[in-house]
Amino acid sequence: MNILNKCFFGVLLMIVGVISLDAASRKPNVLFIASDDLNCDLSCYGDPVVRTPNLDRLASRGTRFDRAYCQFPLCSPSRTSLMTGLRPDTTQVFDLKKHFRTVLPSVVTLPQLFRTNGYFTARVGKIYHYGVPGDIGTSGLDDPQSWDHVVNPRGRDKDEEYLLINHTPKRGLGSSLSFLKAEGKDEEQTDGIGASETIKLLEAHKDRPFFIACGFYRPHCPYVAPKKYFDLLPLDQVQMPSLPSDFSSTVPKPALSFIQPWPWFGVTEMQARESKQAYWASVSFMDAQVGRLLDALERLKLSENTIIVFWSDNGYHVGELGLWKKQSLFENSARVPLIFAVPGQKVKGQGSPRTVELLDIYPTLADLCGLKPHHALAGTSLRPLIDNPSASWDKVAFTQVWRGSFPGYTVRTEQWRYIEWDDGRQGAQLYDYQTDPNEERNLADNPKYARVQAELKALVKQNWKTSFRPPVPARKAQTSKKNKQGGNPTQS
């Protein structure tokens, strides 16, 4: 090799070295994807009916958390807890009206942490709380300090609400069993527009570190999706589970007070099946929008440097035990889908059986991106479980709700769930998921399980030893609020 060739190859190696160093030193991006009111009726979680090929694709390249739980099964308290990294008793957000900045004006939120560290941060759709469908197209209870740029999509689903079929007309749309087999294309729906706007942001900011959050509104009711997604789920494949005849007598009254009348808000079995079909169709529609985002990442060659997080703010009942929607402390309300896909992770496509919380998202992303939080976080980094999904882990999950003037608290381990109402004064529940995965046998106060119940009760007491109790609103205020919302406002 002559001197000229040696010089050429030397320069070429230097260029390649600089490019490799730049790629290695660049901060990882974050694509933060949320789905509203999504339970684990997903094919990647083993559901035999619902088709979610794009979430399956995401799970195959990351870690699926099989026992992930929200801290409060209601949109605003849950999202506030996740985004601040603090438990609801610290944020004092228990309803759909209060903004956390009124209590914690200086708290640094998850996207704000990235923003202060040089990331471009953007929100498309619902990340903090919006009333759905009422606040679609607005900023809802957003937090301007979190973002450099925001987009509030609004599609034909909002404009065509007059076409909805509503099986519960006395309830507000945000808490109804209502649906629409929509005409037109995906891109005309609010979530389709949201996916398109997110892709535009990915294209515009692909050359700098970004934290881009895309919040989908579906499958939150009204359950709206283009007709083709209903066709994926023929009604004969949508069945309601059997109801244990004595179930309501085995649980404390507060356990079922969120659903009146029980079961299924009083609708017929056929109406329940139609509503469930619509919910599942909305899930498949949302999944298709996730697929568009994944395709964009690959097209833009961003997949190898972008952490993807997929989560839902709470779980959702669709008929089991006669239940519907959220705000219960049963499994399908407290449990949420959670998927992390991290560039370079060694173990891919596995589920972790460990018990984790939505609170853990904030410290995990900070850990993965080398950022130092500004305040003490209540969660724990999931990085050890991303590296090894079956790693040793002793964390439990806590979830709470409020029933007027008193709380319901629950602790979940890998085997057990213990629930108590008003510190046990209004009843308790205990379930063993090894023998009773459908929560049909309440073991509370059974002498055989006294030791287990005592241990779990001690965990609840320790976690809520300084519980904040919100003031009870005046009856007149409750009534006017209910009338204004056209139904039960706590379900939105």
Summary of the structure (lengths in Angstrom):
residues: 492
radius of gyration: 23.1
end to end distance: 72.9
largest distance: 92.0
contacts: 1693
relative contact order: 0.17
helix: 40%
strand: 20%
